[in-house]
Amino acid sequence: RRLSSHQRRVNPGADKRPKGTESAARKEQVLSRLNLSATRNTMMGRRR
């Protein structure tokens, strides 16, 4: 499972996205998603 999550973060599709004024907003969205997924993974891991 760690490999799958790592591959998602290293997904080359993210690099193809255009970088510009929208980069900040997109970064915030990605960070929020990563934080949510990380908290969910930790909760699931702790419960198990």
Helices and strands as residue ranges (DSSP letters): H 2-9, H 13-16, H 22-47
